[in-house]
Amino acid sequence: MNFKKYLLLLIIPLLAFSAHKYYLSLTQIEYQSDSKAVQITINVFIDDLEIALNNYYHINLQLTSKEELQNSEVYFKKYLKEKLHLKIDDVAKKFNYIGKEYDADLVYFYLEIENIKEINTIEIQNKILTAHFPNQENLIKSKVGEKHKSILLNSKSDKGLLKF
């Protein structure tokens, strides 16, 4: 086989791989027994979030730029409350939005559920970005005491149960 054909066989798979975008968010849930609180951290790719919220709310967020909407936090809170639902031991719980921070190409959201005495189960429904990106996957990782549980959710299966 000549050199050009060999080089072409190497380059085509690399181009195919780099052209494919992977849609993934990570939600980390950790129970803090000393403060009786569930702390939740969600990281999402900034560009995916911006596309989704701009289309969903008909706005122009321009995240991480000098022109970022002044009230972008309002849209983040609203979107998360619409797309993320939790039940602890079969009781629906509302979370408090603590804040967000940008880090490279990710945005981290910080949420908290207070006054939780113990946890046996967490039921989670995560629809973040699934309506906008059919291949979106939302990985949920949790820690309660010494027990770690994980589940992968997507547009076809957006709800899961974690038992501790």
C-alpha positions, -999 to +999 in steps of 0.1 A: +000+000+000+014+034-009+020+061+016-010+083+005-035+055+009-021+046+043-022+082+054-058+085+042-068+054+062-054+071+093-069+105+088-105+096+079-113+080+113-097+110+131-119+135+111-150+115+117-143+114+154-135+151+157-166+161+137-189+143+161-200+163+191-208+145+223-236+159+245-231+152+282-238+168+315-228+157+349-249+161+381-233+153+414-255+148+444-239+146+479-256+143+512-239+163+540-251+146+572-236+173+595-256+201+579-286+179+569-284+192+533-281+177+499-256+196+478-260+194+440-234+204+414-243+203+377-218+210+349-229+216+314-211+228+283-216+265+280-223+265+242-249+238+245-267+256+274-266+289+255-281+274+224-309+257+244-318+287+265-317+311+236-341+289+216-363+280+246-368+316+259-362+335+227-333+355+242-296+362+234-276+353+265-241+358+250-226+338+279-190+347+291-189+378+269-191+415+278-226+415+264-239+387+286-275+394+296-276+412+330-304+389+342-290+356+329-293+340+364-331+344+361-331+321+331-308+296+347-330+293+378-361+290+357-347+264+334-333+243+361-366+244+381-384+232+349-360+205+339-347+190+371-369+173+397-360+154+428-378+132+453-361+121+485-378+091+501-408+096+478-413+132+488-408+159+461-382+184+471-374+219+458-338+230+456-323+264+463-303+279+435-270+290+451-251+302+421-230+294+390-195+298+378-178+295+344-147+273+340-132+270+305-160+256+284-182+245+313-208+262+335-212+248+370-245+253+388-247+249+426-280+239+442-290+228+477-319+210+494-320+218+531-335+200+562-330+164+551-326+141+581-317+109+562-319+095+527-329+060+516-338+068+480-334+097+455-357+098+425-344+122+399-358+134+366-332+153+345-344+168+312-315+193+310-308+199+272-326+167+261-353+186+242-327+205+223-301+178+216-316+143+210-282+127+218-279+145+252-270+122+281-271+133+317-249+114+341-260+114+377-234+105+404-244+104+441-229+099+475-248+093+506-226+083+535-201+058+521-225+046+494-220+057+458-246+053+431-248+064+394-273+065+366-272+077+330-303+094+318-313+106+283-343+119+263-359+084+262-352+076+298-351+109+318-360+095+353-341+072+376-341+059+411-311+056+434-314+034+464-291+036+494 
